[in-house]
């Protein structure tokens, strides 16, 4: 178990998040260890194009308005809690 670099919770399982999406050339670039809920929330809210355009650092992710409220809520949750993360309605509409 580790510490999430985005929400700061400890004792969580982490995954590797490419700060610049792999499909945008970030395969060998900087990465961050994020807990699964944080990682899923980023990709539920934003496309890889949006992430590549403006969310390429932990600081920028922390400052994002939509992620800030999620992180504030998530910090109150126990590290063992499993939660469902759904794609935002904006992301769903863009796919169609």
N, C-alpha and C positions, 0 to 999 in steps of 0.2 A: 504494500500500500504506500501511497505517496501523497504529495501536496499538489493541488491544482494551481497552476500558475495564474489562472484568471480569477477564480472566486476565492482562492486562498484556503479552502477547506483541506484538512489533513485526514489521513486514513481512508482516502478514496482510491479507487482504481483509475488509472489515467491512460489516455490514448495520445498518440502523437498527432498534433495539428500542424499542418504546413502553413505558416503565416502567409506565404504566397502560394496559392493552390498549385498542386503539381501540374495540372493541365495548362497552367499559365507560366510554366518554367520554374516552379519552385521545388522540384524534386530534390535538389541538393541544397536548398536554401535553409533559412532559419526555421526552426520548429519550436513548439511549446508543448509541454505536457499538461493536458487538460483532463478534468474529470469527464466522464461520459455525458452527463447532462449539459455541461457547458459546451462541449464539442457539438453535440446534437443541436443545441439551441442556435448556435452560430449558423449552422447549415440549414436549419429550419427557417431562419429569418432572412438569410441572404444567399444569393447565387454566388458562384465562384467569381463571376465578373465583378460583382459588387465588393466582394472580399478583396480581390486583387486591386481594385480601384482606390479603396480607402480604409481597409481594416487589416493592414499588414504588420501590425505590432500588437503586443499585449496592451500597451498603453492606449492605442487607438481603440482596441476592443473594449477596454474598461470605460472609455469615455463615450462610447456609443450609447445613445439614449435608450434604445430598446433593450440592449444587453444590461445596462446599469440596473434597471428595475428587476430584471430576472436574477442577476447576481445578488442583489440585496435580499430577495426572497430566498434564493438558494442557500445563502449562508446560514439561514435559520433552520435548514433541514439537516437531519442526521445523515452522515456519510453513507450509511447503508441503505437509505431510502431509494427505491427504484421508482422513477417517474416516467410518464409518457410525454414525449415531446412531439408536438404536431407541427407540420409545416404551416407557416403563416398564410393567411388568406391571400395576401399580396403575392407570395411565391406561387401559390396554387393557380392564381389568375394568369400569371406570366407564362406558365407552362402551356396553357391552352392556346 
